Amino acid sequence: MKLYTYFRSSASFRVRIALKLKGIPYEPAFVHLPKGEQRAEQYRGKNPQGLVPALEDGDAVLTQSLAIIEYLDETHPEPPFLPADPVGRARVRAMAMVVACDIHPLNNLQVLKYLKDPLGHDQDDIDRWYRHWVSRGFEGLEELVRRHGSEKYCFADRLSLADICLVPQMWNARRFKTDLTPFPNLVRIDAHLSALPAFAEAAPPAQPDAF
Ligand SMILES: N[C@@H](CCC(=O)N[C@@H](CS)C(=O)NCC(=O)O)C(=O)O
């Protein structure tokens, strides 16, 4: 498999964690986001949205990190990323979607750039915007995890798609200096997960394109 990735991209980070957890070897193809390589015509042939990640598996080029991760889970069932029961699956997907649908889309690079130009906001405004939407999303996620999670995981006592989404979003939150003290459950679970080899190997500083 070939993964189109950028070290700081949290959506790529999710897929890197999933590949490592499944033990699937992959070849990374680096897309330099600050240079705009994601918008190059050649890359849009892979992902018409002009975003990373994209995953090539044989003739199939897949996009959207959650769709890619569910594809990996279906084709490589061990360890499973979703619980066996429908209620559990819905809870895990809901937590993953807090990150992937409600927090991340408001804060990704193209949104932050648009706030600057053409909307004319300065960096302080943009950083406040970032922290505001992370905190709003984390408020709900903290409570969901308090209700349904455990000491070490977002859901029950096993690793799931929700954990794969949490850790990259925590990296982003820290990068923008978000106050995480209101989210003790998220902080504790993140600390446990980040020490696991699959998460540590997938983290931004461990990537060959990190600078
Ligand atoms: N919902 C998409 C989000 C993909 C996304 O926003 N990727 C970001 C990096 S995390 C990106 O490529 N940004 C480039 C840009 O905004 O120009 C997914 O989960 O794959």
The ligand as an SDF file (V2000), in Angstrom:
LIG
                    3D

 20 19  0  0  0  0  0  0  0  0999 V2000
  -12.0990   14.7020    6.3440 N   0  0  0  0  0  0  0  0  0  0  0  0
  -10.8180   14.5280    5.7220 C   0  0  0  0  0  0  0  0  0  0  0  0
   -9.9420   15.7060    6.0800 C   0  0  0  0  0  0  0  0  0  0  0  0
   -8.6880   15.7450    5.2660 C   0  0  0  0  0  0  0  0  0  0  0  0
   -7.9280   17.0400    5.5560 C   0  0  0  0  0  0  0  0  0  0  0  0
   -8.5110   18.0840    5.8750 O   0  0  0  0  0  0  0  0  0  0  0  0
   -6.6110   16.9660    5.4200 N   0  0  0  0  0  0  0  0  0  0  0  0
   -5.7890   18.1220    5.7030 C   0  0  0  0  0  0  0  0  0  0  0  0
   -4.6100   17.7510    6.5620 C   0  0  0  0  0  0  0  0  0  0  0  0
   -5.1130   17.0880    8.1070 S   0  0  0  0  0  0  0  0  0  0  0  0
   -5.2650   18.6910    4.4140 C   0  0  0  0  0  0  0  0  0  0  0  0
   -4.9410   17.9760    3.4880 O   0  0  0  0  0  0  0  0  0  0  0  0
   -5.1680   20.0170    4.3440 N   0  0  0  0  0  0  0  0  0  0  0  0
   -4.6370   20.6890    3.2160 C   0  0  0  0  0  0  0  0  0  0  0  0
   -5.2840   22.0060    3.0130 C   0  0  0  0  0  0  0  0  0  0  0  0
   -6.1060   22.3960    3.8360 O   0  0  0  0  0  0  0  0  0  0  0  0
   -4.9330   22.6520    2.0160 O   0  0  0  0  0  0  0  0  0  0  0  0
  -10.2020   13.2090    6.1710 C   0  0  0  0  0  0  0  0  0  0  0  0
  -10.5200   12.7580    7.2710 O   0  0  0  0  0  0  0  0  0  0  0  0
   -9.4120   12.6080    5.4240 O   0  0  0  0  0  0  0  0  0  0  0  0
  1  2  1  0
  2  3  1  0
  2 18  1  0
  3  4  1  0
  4  5  1  0
  5  6  2  0
  5  7  1  0
  7  8  1  0
  8  9  1  0
  8 11  1  0
  9 10  1  0
 11 12  2  0
 11 13  1  0
 13 14  1  0
 14 15  1  0
 15 16  2  0
 15 17  1  0
 18 19  2  0
 18 20  1  0
M  END
$$$$
